[in-house]
Amino acid sequence: MDKLRTFYSKTPNSKYLQEAANLLHEGGMIIFPTDTVYALGCLSTQGERLRDLAKIKGMKLEQAPLSFIFDDIRSLSHFVVPMNSQIFKLVKRLLPGPYTLIMQAAHKLPKPFQKRRTIGVRISNHPVLKALLPLLNAPLVCTSIHDPDEILDYTTDPETLLELWDKSIDLMLSDGYGSNIPSTVIDLTETPFKILRQGAGENPF
């Protein structure tokens, strides 16, 4: 089965997007482009596939550093504690963009995330994700795809990615060579806020 779907413009192919949405709703795992590196993910409601993601990190699901990708701040707000004005202004300024923000998790996260006290959140500015997310009934949960070669760190070639992950995924969405610079990670759970990883996003402080 051919699993590669390539987008050639900033107006993503609606047929490919609907195919991806259908697979995700059925419990599928996909690779997709972001505004930083390629990511591997599934829906936040798919417990078995989420555990597969955690295994890739070599961790239990409760501790695995996975990111939630939302389509807007409104949908993000259902998964985190109410934001004070300082945090809200920063979130609004940075997202969408190449940032992962570590935030205090809402008190009643859906299964299987009930034990999470913090979550990593993203709102991507990538046209494929911006078009895909409104088709989904839950947020995407993902991890960046690291290259087996530690020197390269991240795999940028879509065909290489597909070859490496073909047996683990149901579909790959590609828009060509990806970046090898990950998102900037900022911890908003304590003040002063702290940059945990400097990546594609500039220092906002």
C-alpha positions in Angstrom: 0.0 0.0 0.0 1.3 3.4 -0.9 1.3 5.4 2.3 2.9 8.7 1.1 0.7 11.7 0.3 2.6 14.7 -0.9 1.3 18.3 -0.8 2.7 20.7 -3.4 1.1 24.0 -2.4 -0.1 26.1 0.5 -3.7 24.9 -0.3 -3.6 21.3 0.9 -5.4 18.6 -1.0 -8.7 18.1 0.7 -8.9 14.4 -0.3 -5.6 13.6 1.4 -6.7 15.5 4.5 -10.0 13.6 4.8 -8.1 10.3 4.3 -5.8 11.2 7.1 -8.7 12.3 9.4 -10.5 9.1 8.7 -7.5 7.0 9.6 -6.9 8.9 12.8 -10.5 8.5 13.9 -10.1 4.7 13.3 -7.0 4.6 15.5 -4.4 5.2 12.9 -0.8 6.6 13.4 0.5 9.1 10.9 3.6 11.2 10.1 3.0 14.8 9.3 4.9 18.1 8.7 4.9 20.9 11.3 6.4 24.3 11.2 9.6 22.7 12.6 10.4 19.0 12.2 8.3 16.1 11.0 6.2 14.5 13.8 4.6 11.1 14.5 1.2 11.1 16.1 -2.3 9.9 16.7 -5.4 11.3 18.3 -5.5 11.9 22.1 -8.4 9.5 22.4 -6.5 6.5 21.1 -5.1 4.8 24.2 -3.3 1.9 22.5 -1.6 4.1 19.9 -0.6 6.6 22.6 1.1 3.8 24.4 2.9 2.9 21.2 4.1 6.6 21.0 5.4 6.3 24.6 7.3 3.1 23.8 9.1 5.0 21.1 10.3 7.3 23.9 11.1 4.3 26.1 8.8 5.6 28.8 5.4 4.9 30.3 2.6 7.0 28.9 2.2 9.0 32.1 5.8 10.3 31.8 6.4 10.4 28.1 7.3 13.9 26.7 4.5 14.1 24.1 3.0 17.2 22.7 -0.7 18.1 22.1 -1.3 20.0 18.9 -4.4 22.2 18.9 -6.0 24.3 16.1 -6.5 27.4 18.3 -6.2 28.8 21.8 -9.9 28.1 22.6 -9.4 24.3 22.1 -6.1 24.4 24.0 -7.8 26.1 27.0 -9.9 23.0 27.6 -6.7 21.0 28.4 -4.9 23.4 30.7 -5.8 25.2 34.0 -7.3 28.7 33.5 -4.6 31.1 32.3 -3.8 34.2 34.1 -3.3 37.4 32.0 0.4 37.1 31.9 0.3 33.5 30.5 -2.6 34.3 28.2 -0.8 37.2 26.6 2.4 35.1 26.1 0.5 32.2 24.6 -1.4 34.6 22.3 1.9 36.2 21.2 3.8 32.9 20.5 1.1 30.7 19.1 0.7 29.7 16.4 4.4 29.3 15.9 7.5 27.1 16.4 7.1 26.8 20.2 6.1 24.0 22.6 4.7 25.4 25.9 4.7 23.3 29.0 1.6 24.2 31.0 -0.3 23.1 34.0 -2.8 20.4 32.9 -6.5 20.8 33.5 -7.8 18.9 36.6 -9.9 16.5 34.6 -8.0 15.5 31.5 -9.6 12.8 29.4 -8.3 9.2 29.6 -5.5 8.2 29.5 -4.0 11.5 30.7 -5.8 11.8 34.0 -2.5 11.6 36.0 -0.8 14.3 34.0 0.0 17.4 36.0 1.6 19.2 33.0 1.3 18.9 29.2 3.2 20.2 26.3 1.0 22.2 23.9 1.5 23.5 20.4 -0.5 25.4 17.8 1.3 25.0 14.4 1.4 27.6 11.7 1.8 24.9 9.0 -0.9 24.9 6.3 -1.4 21.1 6.3 -2.0 21.0 10.1 -4.1 24.2 10.0 -6.4 22.4 7.4 -6.3 19.0 9.1 -7.0 19.8 12.7 -10.6 21.2 12.2 -11.5 17.8 10.7 -10.6 15.9 13.9 -12.7 15.2 16.9 -9.8 15.4 19.3 -6.3 17.0 19.5 -3.3 15.3 17.9 -0.7 14.0 20.3 2.8 13.6 18.8 6.5 13.3 19.2 9.2 14.7 17.0 11.0 12.0 14.8 14.7 11.7 15.7 17.1 10.3 13.2 18.9 7.0 14.1 22.1 8.9 13.3 22.8 11.1 16.4 24.8 13.6 14.3 21.8 14.3 12.1 19.4 14.4 15.0 16.2 14.8 12.9 15.4 13.1 9.6 14.4 15.7 6.9 13.9 13.5 3.8 10.3 12.3 3.6 11.2 9.1 1.6 13.8 8.2 4.3 11.2 8.8 7.0 8.7 6.5 5.3 11.3 3.8 4.8 12.2 3.9 8.5 8.6 4.0 9.8 6.6 2.2 7.2 5.7 -0.7 9.4 4.6 1.6 12.3 2.3 4.1 10.5 -0.8 4.1 8.4 -0.1 7.2 6.4 2.5 9.9 5.8 1.7 13.5 4.9 4.6 15.2 3.2 5.4 18.7 1.9 9.0 17.9 0.9 12.1 18.2 3.0 11.5 19.2 6.6 13.5 21.3 9.0 16.1 19.8 11.3 15.5 22.5 14.0 12.9 21.6 16.6 10.5 23.9 18.4 11.6 26.1 21.3 10.3 24.6 24.5 9.3 27.0 27.3 8.1 26.0 30.8 5.2 28.2 31.9 4.4 26.2 35.0 6.7 28.3 37.3 7.8 31.9 37.4 10.0 33.2 36.0 9.3 31.3 32.8 12.2 29.2 31.6 13.4 28.1 28.2 14.1 24.4 28.4 15.3 24.1 24.8 16.2 26.8 22.3 15.0 25.8 18.9 13.3 27.5 15.9 11.4 30.0 18.0 13.3 33.1 19.1 13.8 33.9 22.8 10.6 35.9 23.7 12.0 37.3 26.9 
